[in-house]
Amino acid sequence: MPPITAPLPALIFDLDGTLVHSVPDLRVAANKLLAEDGRRALSDDEVQGMVGNGVRKLVERCYRATGGAPEDEAALDSLVARFMVHYDAHPADLTRPFDGVMQALDQLQSAGHRMAVCTNKPEGAARAILDQLDLSRFFDAVIGGGSTPHLKPHPEPVLAALRLMNAAPTEAIFVGDSENDVGAARAAGLRVVCLSFGYRHCAVEDLGGDILIDHYRDLPAAIETVEKLAAAKVQ
């Protein structure tokens, strides 16, 4: 009888700061909105520091940084809707995959890994970016802001992605760049590969993943290492 081999782990990827550098398009949309209200423009570095907790929090932070927060929730709702008009029109004009992403995803897909995206970006914008950058073909599922009632670091979006892939938490690995990614993945029971680049808001050594990589060329080997470490714990 041939040996029984474990299935390859399902892989869940964050989007902004993990698969793609999306700050330039976010900055353009934010500055169009701010200009409409007579506020100053923000730099890429400023916007990058505001990314990670969904579009509503991004817009709120943009306004706090340029003269004061919206006066109430209704005002913020209106600003978010106006921002999305700008962003949805041009979600991927300047956004690009990080170096090595396409090659790594192709290698992982060819090996037989099931893959999904789990992001706090609105699902429609996330799908548009994946489509325009020829990334959609790699993923079996996309969970975005609005797909579930909660955003990362709540585990609900990660668990939703797992359901769509018919995978258990112990059969999956999350690939991300931020505290929200690690928090959501850990709360859902997943192992985590962290990237040393991206949009984190803490020191890289404080992310708390199982392994840290500096480039996508290292991702397939990192996944194998995480699998071996998990198997060793079981024995």
Rosetta silent file (secondary structure, phi, psi, omega in degrees, C-alpha in Angstrom):
SEQUENCE: MPPITAPLPALIFDLDGTLVHSVPDLRVAANKLLAEDGRRALSDDEVQGMVGNGVRKLVERCYRATGGAPEDEAALDSLVARFMVHYDAHPADLTRPFDGVMQALDQLQSAGHRMAVCTNKPEGAARAILDQLDLSRFFDAVIGGGSTPHLKPHPEPVLAALRLMNAAPTEAIFVGDSENDVGAARAAGLRVVCLSFGYRHCAVEDLGGDILIDHYRDLPAAIETVEKLAAAKVQ
SCORE:     score description
SCORE:     0.000 S_00000001
   1 L     0.000  131.687  179.538    0.000    0.000    0.000 S_00000001
   2 L   -67.984  152.996  179.434    1.443    3.434   -0.913 S_00000001
   3 L   -64.084  146.317  177.589    2.082    5.849    1.989 S_00000001
   4 L   -82.979  121.734 -179.756   -0.760    8.215    2.893 S_00000001
   5 L  -105.363  141.459  178.888    0.294   11.783    2.209 S_00000001
   6 L   -71.844  146.808  177.638   -1.302   14.817    3.826 S_00000001
   7 L   -65.400  152.074  176.240   -3.029   17.277    1.495 S_00000001
   8 L   -63.956  142.842 -178.777   -1.153   20.451    0.663 S_00000001
   9 L   -65.247  143.056  169.118   -2.186   23.300    2.956 S_00000001
  10 E   -70.872  146.608 -176.801   -4.724   25.815    1.717 S_00000001
  11 E  -120.438  129.604  177.295   -3.199   29.293    1.541 S_00000001
  12 E  -116.365  126.464 -177.371   -4.954   32.542    2.458 S_00000001
  13 E  -112.185  138.132  162.743   -3.325   35.828    1.433 S_00000001
  14 L   -69.781  167.368 -179.084   -3.922   39.369    2.549 S_00000001
  15 L  -106.779  -72.065 -176.469   -4.029   41.856   -0.362 S_00000001
  16 E   -67.206  125.004  179.332   -2.779   45.372    0.458 S_00000001
  17 L    83.504   -9.567  178.887    0.837   45.294    1.571 S_00000001
  18 L  -112.661  -63.136  177.412    1.013   41.524    0.996 S_00000001
  19 L   -88.186  -37.429 -174.211    0.235   40.770   -2.644 S_00000001
  20 E  -133.078  151.483  170.638    0.145   44.322   -3.966 S_00000001
  21 E   -94.373  101.790 -170.722    1.516   47.787   -3.252 S_00000001
  22 L  -107.490   -2.674 -175.413   -1.747   49.710   -3.400 S_00000001
  23 H   -56.728  -42.076 -177.137   -0.902   52.913   -1.533 S_00000001
  24 H   -57.071  -42.633  179.023   -0.445   55.105   -4.655 S_00000001
  25 H   -71.519  -34.773  175.340   -4.025   54.558   -5.858 S_00000001
  26 H   -64.162  -40.332  179.083   -5.388   54.949   -2.336 S_00000001
  27 H   -64.395  -42.754  178.928   -3.473   58.216   -2.014 S_00000001
  28 H   -60.915  -47.481 -179.904   -4.827   59.548   -5.312 S_00000001
  29 H   -63.610  -42.880  179.644   -8.431   58.782   -4.326 S_00000001
  30 H   -62.647  -41.890 -178.200   -7.961   60.202   -0.838 S_00000001
  31 H   -70.941  -30.627  173.199   -6.428   63.412   -2.156 S_00000001
  32 H   -63.108  -44.053  178.993   -9.251   63.905   -4.655 S_00000001
  33 H   -63.992  -48.035 -178.858  -11.705   63.637   -1.779 S_00000001
  34 H   -61.827  -39.482 -179.796   -9.705   65.935    0.478 S_00000001
  35 H   -62.524  -35.249  178.278   -9.325   68.530   -2.290 S_00000001
  36 H   -60.775  -27.746 -179.362  -13.116   68.655   -2.669 S_00000001
  37 L  -104.964   15.674  175.770  -13.274   69.807    0.953 S_00000001
  38 L    70.623   25.354 -178.974  -10.361   72.230    0.704 S_00000001
  39 L  -102.114  159.846 -176.884   -7.967   70.039    2.671 S_00000001
  40 L   -70.394  159.430  177.469   -4.273   69.446    2.064 S_00000001
  41 L   -80.213  152.870  177.366   -2.940   66.489    0.137 S_00000001
  42 L  -104.622  152.466  177.041   -1.396   63.482    1.856 S_00000001
  43 L   -88.026  167.366  175.050    1.845   61.742    0.915 S_00000001
  44 H   -57.184  -43.798 -178.279    2.279   58.051    0.175 S_00000001
  45 H   -62.424  -40.261  178.731    3.995   57.578    3.535 S_00000001
  46 H   -63.975  -46.343 -178.926    1.111   59.227    5.382 S_00000001
  47 H   -65.114  -39.599  179.277   -1.498   57.111    3.616 S_00000001
  48 H   -58.373  -36.052  178.966    0.502   53.932    4.166 S_00000001
  49 L   -71.343   -9.592 -178.738    0.370   54.594    7.892 S_00000001
  50 L  -103.835   -7.470 -174.484   -3.433   54.730    7.691 S_00000001
  51 L   -83.446  146.553  170.061   -4.024   51.474    5.779 S_00000001
  52 L   133.434  -19.025 -176.426   -5.112   48.212    7.347 S_00000001
  53 L  -119.070   25.906  177.749   -8.458   48.589    9.091 S_00000001
  54 L    94.345  164.388 -173.313  -10.802   49.016    6.161 S_00000001
  55 H   -68.174  -34.230 -179.279  -11.863   51.947    4.020 S_00000001
  56 H   -62.219  -45.354  179.173  -14.008   53.587    6.693 S_00000001
  57 H   -68.415  -35.677  177.172  -11.081   53.859    9.100 S_00000001
  58 H   -59.883  -48.951 -179.153   -8.807   55.029    6.269 S_00000001
  59 H   -63.495  -42.497  177.569  -11.119   57.914    5.401 S_00000001
  60 H   -59.047  -44.350 -179.797  -11.529   58.857    9.061 S_00000001
  61 H   -65.593  -37.114  177.042   -7.751   58.915    9.506 S_00000001
  62 H   -59.573  -41.527 -178.568   -7.309   61.037    6.383 S_00000001
  63 H   -75.370  -36.859  176.257   -9.642   63.655    7.824 S_00000001
  64 H   -61.165  -35.980 -176.257   -8.139   63.554   11.299 S_00000001
  65 L   -78.768  -11.766 -172.834   -4.723   64.205    9.750 S_00000001
  66 L  -125.137   23.022  174.466   -5.872   67.175    7.682 S_00000001
  67 L   136.677   -1.930  176.972   -7.951   69.311    9.975 S_00000001
  68 L   132.075  147.105 -177.418  -10.295   67.216   12.072 S_00000001
  69 L   -70.607  157.764  173.347  -12.444   64.119   12.067 S_00000001
  70 L   -55.243  148.879 -171.774  -15.927   64.028   10.492 S_00000001
  71 L   -69.909  -26.798  179.248  -18.509   65.480   12.842 S_00000001
  72 L  -159.922  178.827 -176.738  -20.589   62.312   13.137 S_00000001
  73 H   -64.890  -34.958  179.273  -21.166   58.847   11.699 S_00000001
  74 H   -65.774  -39.574  177.604  -23.504   60.135    9.007 S_00000001
  75 H   -65.352  -39.576  177.966  -20.854   62.576    7.794 S_00000001
  76 H   -66.076  -40.541  176.629  -18.299   59.772    7.717 S_00000001
  77 H   -55.314  -44.724 -179.411  -20.712   57.573    5.758 S_00000001
  78 H   -64.167  -41.644  179.339  -20.984   60.313    3.145 S_00000001
  79 H   -64.956  -41.188  178.855  -17.207   60.725    2.926 S_00000001
  80 H   -62.009  -43.816  179.188  -16.692   56.974    2.520 S_00000001
  81 H   -62.147  -41.255  178.293  -19.216   56.873   -0.309 S_00000001
  82 H   -67.074  -40.319  177.236  -17.485   59.794   -2.049 S_00000001
  83 H   -59.558  -45.123 -176.614  -14.080   58.176   -1.578 S_00000001
  84 H   -66.051  -28.839  174.518  -15.282   54.938   -3.123 S_00000001
  85 H   -60.353  -46.183  178.820  -16.541   56.773   -6.216 S_00000001
  86 H   -66.927  -45.134 -173.547  -12.977   57.976   -6.808 S_00000001
  87 H   -71.644  -42.785 -179.137  -11.326   54.700   -5.844 S_00000001
  88 H   -62.753  -26.883  179.496  -13.644   52.366   -7.719 S_00000001
  89 H   -73.406  -25.708 -175.912  -12.981   54.346  -10.906 S_00000001
  90 L  -146.691   63.712 -175.508   -9.208   53.774  -10.688 S_00000001
  91 L   -77.968  -17.389 -173.468   -8.338   50.957   -8.245 S_00000001
  92 L  -138.668   28.222  176.924   -5.293   49.664  -10.101 S_00000001
  93 L   -65.445  -41.602 -176.327   -3.831   52.473  -12.197 S_00000001
  94 L  -115.050  -10.730 -179.150   -0.708   52.610  -10.023 S_00000001
  95 L   -71.641  136.972 -178.649   -1.123   49.466   -7.904 S_00000001
  96 E  -139.343  148.091  172.653    1.351   46.692   -8.688 S_00000001
  97 E   -63.807  148.420  173.919    2.115   43.185   -7.363 S_00000001
  98 L   -67.390  157.079 -178.054    5.211   42.963   -5.209 S_00000001
  99 L   -56.087  128.365  176.347    8.321   41.526   -6.810 S_00000001
 100 L    89.509   -5.888 -177.125    8.061   37.760   -7.239 S_00000001
 101 H   -61.370  -50.902 -175.601    4.325   37.494   -6.509 S_00000001
 102 H   -60.409  -44.435 -178.692    3.288   36.183   -9.913 S_00000001
 103 H   -64.825  -42.337 -179.598    6.048   33.580  -10.038 S_00000001
 104 H   -65.676  -44.423  179.933    5.346   32.367   -6.487 S_00000001
 105 H   -64.055  -39.563  178.048    1.588   32.093   -7.039 S_00000001
 106 H   -62.637  -42.542  179.637    2.127   30.228  -10.289 S_00000001
 107 H   -65.164  -43.096 -178.130    4.482   27.787   -8.560 S_00000001
 108 H   -69.106  -40.047  177.557    2.112   27.232   -5.640 S_00000001
 109 H   -65.069  -42.469  179.569   -0.917   26.781   -7.877 S_00000001
 110 H   -63.274  -31.994  179.146    0.949   24.327  -10.089 S_00000001
 111 H   -72.883  -20.228  177.262    1.916   22.339   -7.002 S_00000001
 112 L   112.941    9.384  178.150   -1.765   21.986   -6.094 S_00000001
 113 L   -72.480  135.728  167.012   -2.358   24.515   -3.311 S_00000001
 114 L   -80.711  140.010 -174.982   -5.840   25.963   -2.955 S_00000001
 115 E  -136.843  146.770  178.540   -5.576   29.731   -2.492 S_00000001
 116 E  -141.702  162.991  173.378   -7.811   32.587   -1.363 S_00000001
 117 E  -112.070  136.215  176.903   -7.601   36.304   -0.623 S_00000001
 118 E  -133.674  106.683 -172.780   -8.815   37.718    2.690 S_00000001
 119 E  -132.675  156.380  172.981   -8.641   41.525    2.888 S_00000001
 120 E   -85.665   -8.019  175.061  -10.264   44.402    4.731 S_00000001
 121 E   -66.255  143.505  176.599  -10.550   46.280    1.427 S_00000001
 122 E   -49.689  138.857 -172.735  -14.126   46.313    0.063 S_00000001
 123 H   -58.258  -39.970 -178.971  -14.702   43.108   -1.862 S_00000001
 124 H   -60.995  -44.871  178.449  -15.640   44.854   -5.098 S_00000001
 125 H   -66.708  -38.851  178.667  -12.437   46.881   -5.178 S_00000001
 126 H   -61.566  -45.910  179.747  -10.386   43.832   -4.223 S_00000001
 127 H   -64.870  -37.923  178.764  -11.840   41.793   -7.083 S_00000001
 128 H   -62.629  -41.786  178.606  -11.287   44.665   -9.522 S_00000001
 129 H   -64.935  -45.845  179.278   -7.605   44.861   -8.554 S_00000001
 130 H   -60.566  -40.559  179.063   -7.154   41.112   -8.849 S_00000001
 131 H   -65.674  -48.059 -174.207   -8.813   41.152  -12.254 S_00000001
 132 H   -69.601  -25.869 -179.966   -6.852   44.098  -13.606 S_00000001
 133 L   -99.131   10.465  177.640   -3.515   42.739  -12.412 S_00000001
 134 L    60.853   37.665  179.108   -4.207   39.211  -13.739 S_00000001
 135 L  -104.462  -18.194 -175.048   -4.201   37.738  -10.238 S_00000001
 136 H   -58.447  -32.141 -175.748   -7.774   36.431  -10.060 S_00000001
 137 H   -64.125  -14.722 -178.817   -6.860   33.195  -11.841 S_00000001
 138 H   -88.431  -14.824 -166.362   -4.847   32.054   -8.839 S_00000001
 139 L  -116.509  135.833  178.603   -7.614   32.283   -6.227 S_00000001
 140 L   -85.166  -18.910 -176.476  -10.585   30.077   -5.419 S_00000001
 141 E  -154.222  150.469  175.093  -12.203   32.616   -3.090 S_00000001
 142 E  -134.009  120.515  174.122  -12.092   36.324   -2.222 S_00000001
 143 E  -114.003  124.310 -179.944  -13.289   37.684    1.126 S_00000001
 144 E  -127.777 -179.853  175.045  -13.270   41.461    1.486 S_00000001
 145 E   -58.463  126.001 -175.353  -14.641   44.189    3.688 S_00000001
 146 L    99.980  -17.057  177.111  -18.404   43.729    3.634 S_00000001
 147 L   -70.400  -29.965  178.455  -18.220   40.008    2.882 S_00000001
 148 E  -134.387  162.420 -178.871  -18.686   39.328    6.599 S_00000001
 149 L   -63.178  -26.339 -176.212  -19.964   41.519    9.476 S_00000001
 150 L  -115.662  156.242  173.709  -16.469   41.889   10.951 S_00000001
 151 L  -102.183  161.992  168.746  -13.056   42.870    9.613 S_00000001
 152 L   -59.688  140.727   20.539   -9.672   41.405   10.530 S_00000001
 153 L   -87.632    8.516  171.921   -8.302   41.045   13.230 S_00000001
 154 L   -63.744  142.086 -177.591  -11.619   39.310   13.949 S_00000001
 155 L   -73.507  -13.073 -172.765  -11.315   35.686   12.778 S_00000001
 156 H   -54.571  -45.156  179.295  -14.649   35.712   10.927 S_00000001
 157 H   -63.010  -37.395  178.619  -13.258   36.723    7.483 S_00000001
 158 H   -65.667  -43.989  179.296  -10.566   34.037    7.677 S_00000001
 159 H   -64.275  -35.107  177.016  -13.105   31.386    8.665 S_00000001
 160 H   -64.600  -40.714  177.244  -15.334   32.474    5.774 S_00000001
 161 H   -63.851  -40.045  178.251  -12.455   31.985    3.343 S_00000001
 162 H   -62.204  -41.282  179.710  -11.799   28.542    4.776 S_00000001
 163 H   -61.849  -41.358 -179.565  -15.438   27.555    4.285 S_00000001
 164 H   -66.601  -25.830  178.487  -15.312   28.585    0.643 S_00000001
 165 H   -95.750   -1.635 -177.401  -12.209   26.429    0.162 S_00000001
 166 L    55.623   47.463 -178.656  -13.642   23.545    2.207 S_00000001
 167 L  -126.226  145.193  175.995  -10.551   23.607    4.407 S_00000001
 168 L   -87.211  156.522  178.466  -10.090   23.288    8.163 S_00000001
 169 H   -55.446  -36.580 -179.940   -7.933   25.768   10.108 S_00000001
 170 H   -71.750  -10.037  179.910   -5.338   23.065   10.751 S_00000001
 171 H  -103.868   15.037 -172.230   -5.094   22.556    6.983 S_00000001
 172 E  -136.932  156.262  177.155   -4.328   26.187    6.169 S_00000001
 173 E  -131.712  135.588  177.462   -1.614   28.825    6.346 S_00000001
 174 E   -98.969  138.587  176.358   -2.139   32.594    6.263 S_00000001
 175 E  -116.711  116.754 -176.522    0.325   34.853    4.426 S_00000001
 176 E  -152.691  178.525 -173.640    0.254   38.470    5.580 S_00000001
 177 L  -124.471   -2.958 -169.608    2.155   41.598    6.486 S_00000001
 178 L  -135.087  170.227  176.913    0.367   43.134    9.473 S_00000001
 179 H   -61.607  -37.208  178.677   -0.833   42.725   13.026 S_00000001
 180 H   -62.520  -39.205  178.462   -4.411   42.434   11.772 S_00000001
 181 H   -63.702  -49.003 -177.735   -3.441   39.495    9.562 S_00000001
 182 H   -65.988  -41.719 -179.956   -1.646   37.646   12.332 S_00000001
 183 H   -61.787  -44.866 -179.933   -4.375   38.387   14.863 S_00000001
 184 H   -66.474  -43.624 -178.445   -7.152   37.127   12.610 S_00000001
 185 H   -64.730  -45.456  179.529   -5.211   34.050   11.530 S_00000001
 186 H   -62.473  -42.916 -179.353   -4.233   33.086   15.078 S_00000001
 187 H   -64.351  -27.364  178.343   -7.778   33.590   16.338 S_00000001
 188 H   -88.672   -6.212  177.491   -9.000   31.281   13.572 S_00000001
 189 L    90.965   21.745 -178.743   -6.381   28.647   14.399 S_00000001
 190 L   -98.788  155.474  167.278   -4.066   29.085   11.401 S_00000001
 191 E   -81.364  160.675 -170.809   -0.317   29.081   11.075 S_00000001
 192 E  -137.651  131.177  166.486    1.185   32.268    9.649 S_00000001
 193 E  -101.494  124.004 -179.947    3.924   33.276    7.224 S_00000001
 194 E  -103.883  148.128  175.539    4.815   36.952    7.739 S_00000001
 195 E  -100.714  141.747 -179.380    6.427   39.309    5.246 S_00000001
 196 L   -79.362  -11.913  175.798    9.147   41.702    6.368 S_00000001
 197 L  -107.647 -178.075  178.313    7.764   44.377    3.996 S_00000001
 198 L   113.436 -153.450 -169.327    4.226   45.729    3.697 S_00000001
 199 L  -117.809   38.002  179.053    2.006   47.958    5.811 S_00000001
 200 L   -70.062  162.043  178.335    2.502   46.816    9.382 S_00000001
 201 L  -122.887   27.357  176.508    2.313   49.288   12.279 S_00000001
 202 L  -144.013  172.875  175.245    4.683   47.510   14.647 S_00000001
 203 L   -64.811  144.580 -175.061    8.255   46.262   14.634 S_00000001
 204 H   -59.458  -34.160 -179.070    8.668   43.303   12.313 S_00000001
 205 H   -71.817  -11.341  179.583    9.864   41.100   15.157 S_00000001
 206 H   -96.371    1.842 -178.454    6.594   41.777   17.000 S_00000001
 207 L   -64.626  -40.245  173.791    4.312   40.435   14.262 S_00000001
 208 L    86.533   24.690  175.706    4.276   36.981   15.805 S_00000001
 209 L   -79.768  177.860  177.697    4.148   34.711   12.786 S_00000001
 210 L   -80.037  -27.631 -179.018    5.626   31.233   12.521 S_00000001
 211 E  -155.807  151.816 -177.729    8.225   32.336    9.988 S_00000001
 212 E  -121.721  132.539  177.536    9.362   35.602    8.390 S_00000001
 213 E  -125.397  156.158 -177.887   10.400   36.049    4.759 S_00000001
 214 L  -104.233  -13.651 -175.931   11.911   38.969    2.856 S_00000001
 215 L  -154.669  151.716 -178.856   10.902   38.040   -0.700 S_00000001
 216 H   -65.313  -20.526  176.639    8.289   35.965   -2.487 S_00000001
 217 H   -62.814  -21.549 -178.242   10.963   33.665   -3.878 S_00000001
 218 H   -90.255   -4.719 -173.256   11.236   32.334   -0.316 S_00000001
 219 H   -66.648  -47.492 -179.622    7.522   31.607    0.123 S_00000001
 220 H   -57.577  -41.745  177.972    7.319   27.997   -1.162 S_00000001
 221 H   -67.008  -36.378  179.177   10.214   26.948    1.084 S_00000001
 222 H   -64.758  -39.498  177.929    8.695   28.836    4.024 S_00000001
 223 H   -62.876  -42.965  177.337    5.405   26.967    3.605 S_00000001
 224 H   -61.551  -40.632 -179.953    7.271   23.651    3.653 S_00000001
 225 H   -64.125  -44.216  179.339    9.127   24.713    6.801 S_00000001
 226 H   -62.420  -39.254  177.735    5.903   25.680    8.585 S_00000001
 227 H   -63.657  -43.502  179.956    4.384   22.326    7.620 S_00000001
 228 H   -65.113  -39.741  178.520    7.397   20.427    8.966 S_00000001
 229 H   -63.519  -40.463  178.635    7.308   22.370   12.229 S_00000001
 230 H   -65.884  -40.782  179.813    3.608   21.555   12.659 S_00000001
 231 H   -65.346  -37.156  179.670    4.217   17.856   11.907 S_00000001
 232 H   -65.108  -34.915  179.563    7.042   17.759   14.444 S_00000001
 233 H   -68.147  -32.924 -179.028    4.752   19.132   17.152 S_00000001
 234 H   -71.029  -34.522 -176.868    2.210   16.385   16.470 S_00000001
 235 L   -71.179    0.000    0.000    4.770   13.596   16.810 S_00000001
